[in-house]
Amino acid sequence: MILGLKWMSYFNVWLNPRDKRLMWPDDPERPIAPSFQKEIQIPRNSLRPRKPDQKHQRDANARDRAMDLEDVRDQTNLP
């Protein structure tokens, strides 16, 4: 006998290949419907804005100054 996905979907039958059996809707061993959705819970206080780390801020400021100097050099070397 060949059973197709349409038939299994119509009768809401699940295939359990590990145990080599079909699981019917009223089967007491049938687990809860599989879900591929992942739930992420985040504590509310972790969403509050935090002050930037001063070391990181100094690094970002130095990078910005270096990029500004590079722009000035590029503009003065134009033909």
C-alpha positions as CSV (number, residue, x, y, z in Angstrom):
1,M,0.0,0.0,0.0
2,I,1.3,3.5,-0.9
3,L,0.2,6.3,1.4
4,G,0.7,9.9,0.2
5,L,1.1,13.2,1.9
6,K,-2.3,14.3,0.8
7,W,-3.9,11.3,2.4
8,M,-1.9,11.8,5.6
9,S,-2.8,15.5,5.7
10,Y,-6.5,14.8,5.1
11,F,-6.7,12.3,8.0
12,N,-4.2,14.2,10.1
13,V,-2.0,11.1,10.4
14,W,1.7,11.5,11.4
15,L,4.5,9.3,10.3
16,N,6.8,8.0,13.0
17,P,9.7,6.5,11.1
18,R,11.8,5.7,14.2
19,D,9.1,3.3,15.5
20,K,7.9,2.4,12.0
21,R,4.3,3.3,12.7
22,L,1.5,5.8,11.8
23,M,0.2,8.0,14.6
24,W,-3.6,8.7,14.4
25,P,-5.2,11.9,15.9
26,D,-6.7,9.9,18.9
27,D,-3.4,8.0,19.6
28,P,-2.6,8.6,23.3
29,E,1.1,8.3,22.6
30,R,0.9,11.0,19.9
31,P,3.0,14.0,21.0
32,I,2.0,17.6,20.7
33,A,2.2,18.9,17.2
34,P,5.8,19.7,16.2
35,S,6.6,23.3,16.0
36,F,9.7,24.8,14.4
37,Q,9.1,28.2,15.9
38,K,11.6,29.3,18.5
39,E,10.5,31.5,21.4
40,I,13.0,33.8,22.9
41,Q,12.4,35.5,26.3
42,I,14.3,38.6,27.2
43,P,14.2,40.2,30.6
44,R,12.6,43.6,30.4
45,N,15.5,45.4,32.1
46,S,17.9,44.2,29.4
47,L,16.0,46.3,26.8
48,R,16.8,49.6,28.6
49,P,19.4,51.8,27.0
50,R,22.8,51.5,28.6
51,K,25.6,54.0,28.7
52,P,28.3,53.3,26.2
53,D,31.6,51.8,27.3
54,Q,34.1,54.7,27.5
55,K,36.9,52.6,25.9
56,H,34.7,51.7,23.0
57,Q,33.5,55.3,22.6
58,R,37.2,56.6,22.5
59,D,37.9,54.0,19.9
60,A,34.9,55.1,17.8
61,N,35.9,58.7,18.2
62,A,39.5,58.0,17.1
63,R,38.2,56.1,14.0
64,D,35.9,59.0,13.1
65,R,38.8,61.5,13.4
66,A,41.0,59.2,11.2
67,M,38.3,59.0,8.6
68,D,37.9,62.8,8.6
69,L,41.6,63.3,8.1
70,E,41.6,60.7,5.2
71,D,38.8,62.7,3.6
72,V,40.7,65.9,3.9
73,R,43.8,64.3,2.4
74,D,41.8,62.9,-0.5
75,Q,40.3,66.4,-1.2
76,T,43.7,68.2,-1.1
77,N,45.3,65.6,-3.5
78,L,42.6,66.1,-6.2
79,P,44.0,67.1,-9.6
